[in-house]
Amino acid sequence: MIEKIESTDQITVELVNSLIDQINNLQRAQEERRGPKSKRTMTDEDAYRIMYGDLKASAHKVAALELGLSYGQVYSARQGFTFRHIEEKQEDK
């Protein structure tokens, strides 16, 4: 009976380690798919560049890499969730 418990424990350890590896791989894949993490806060100038300036035609991920921002920051600004005042200024012109 002791031998059976030890082998069951070993199987449990292997199963847990396997699950941990799978979770880590999924997290890495998600980070790679979405783009970079933010290194700083987005400024009004950044928002203008991605919405109307030289980065307007760039993909979200490309613009984020160029500015050191996250994919989500770029997406949120372009969709009008953040930096609405930049959009309003552009409409006034």
Secondary structure, 3 states (H helix, E strand, C coil): CHHHHHHHHHHHHHHHHHHHHHHHHHHHHHHHHHCCCCCCCCCHHHHHHHHCCCCCCCCHHHHHHHHCCCHHHHHHHHCCCCCHHHHHHHHHC
